[in-house]
Amino acid sequence: MTTLDFTDTVHSLRTGIVTVELNDDLWRITKPDGEVLGYVHRWYSASGVRFQAKRMLARQRRFLPLGDFWSIDDALDIFRF
């Protein structure tokens, strides 16, 4: 399990998860106890702004793409499961 004891900007947008804004286009998603669940990355397509959610698989040392979403709310919802 990867946990982080330090955070700079913390926002609770959903019950059970915490978002930490790392820069204008990247958020770390954690549990309230600090366990890292993954990241949401904002990117720009020809159709508009998209949000890509990636689950962190610590034991495999890689990220699993969960999908691209039209809103950050939809991207954050995927981490509740």
C-alpha positions as CSV (number, residue, x, y, z in Angstrom):
1,M,0.0,0.0,0.0
2,T,1.3,3.4,-0.9
3,T,0.4,6.2,1.5
4,L,1.5,9.8,1.6
5,D,1.8,11.7,4.9
6,F,2.2,15.1,3.2
7,T,-0.2,17.1,1.1
8,D,-0.3,20.6,0.0
9,T,-3.8,21.3,-1.3
10,V,-6.5,18.8,-0.3
11,H,-10.1,18.9,-1.4
12,S,-12.8,16.3,-0.6
13,L,-15.1,16.2,-3.6
14,R,-16.6,12.8,-3.0
15,T,-17.4,10.7,0.1
16,G,-14.5,8.3,0.7
17,I,-11.9,9.9,-1.6
18,V,-9.7,13.0,-1.4
19,T,-8.2,14.9,-4.3
20,V,-4.9,16.6,-4.2
21,E,-4.2,19.1,-7.0
22,L,-0.6,18.5,-8.2
23,N,-0.8,21.0,-11.1
24,D,-3.4,22.6,-13.3
25,D,-4.1,19.4,-15.2
26,L,-3.3,16.6,-12.7
27,W,-5.0,15.4,-9.5
28,R,-3.9,12.6,-7.1
29,I,-6.8,10.6,-5.8
30,T,-6.4,9.1,-2.3
31,K,-8.4,7.5,0.5
32,P,-8.9,9.7,3.6
33,D,-6.1,7.7,5.3
34,G,-3.6,8.7,2.6
35,E,-3.6,5.5,0.5
36,V,-3.1,6.4,-3.2
37,L,-5.9,5.2,-5.5
38,G,-4.7,6.8,-8.7
39,Y,-4.7,10.0,-10.8
40,V,-6.9,12.1,-12.9
41,H,-5.3,13.9,-15.8
42,R,-7.1,16.7,-17.8
43,W,-6.2,16.8,-21.5
44,Y,-7.6,18.7,-24.5
45,S,-9.0,16.9,-27.6
46,A,-10.5,18.3,-30.8
47,S,-13.9,17.8,-29.2
48,G,-13.1,19.6,-25.9
49,V,-11.7,18.9,-22.5
50,R,-11.4,15.3,-21.4
51,F,-10.4,13.7,-18.0
52,Q,-8.5,10.5,-18.0
53,A,-8.7,8.3,-14.8
54,K,-5.8,5.9,-14.0
55,R,-5.9,3.4,-11.1
56,M,-2.5,2.9,-9.4
57,L,-1.5,-0.8,-9.1
58,A,1.3,-0.5,-6.6
59,R,2.3,-4.2,-6.5
60,Q,2.6,-4.2,-10.3
61,R,4.3,-0.8,-10.4
62,R,2.0,0.5,-13.1
63,F,-1.2,2.4,-13.9
64,L,-4.4,0.9,-15.3
65,P,-6.3,3.4,-17.5
66,L,-10.0,3.4,-16.4
67,G,-11.3,5.6,-19.1
68,D,-11.7,9.1,-20.6
69,F,-14.6,11.2,-19.3
70,W,-16.2,14.5,-20.3
71,S,-16.3,15.8,-16.7
72,I,-14.1,15.5,-13.7
73,D,-17.1,14.4,-11.6
74,D,-17.5,11.3,-13.8
75,A,-13.7,10.6,-13.6
76,L,-13.8,10.8,-9.8
77,D,-16.9,8.5,-9.6
78,I,-14.9,5.6,-11.0
79,F,-12.6,5.6,-7.9
80,R,-15.5,4.8,-5.6
81,F,-15.6,1.2,-6.9
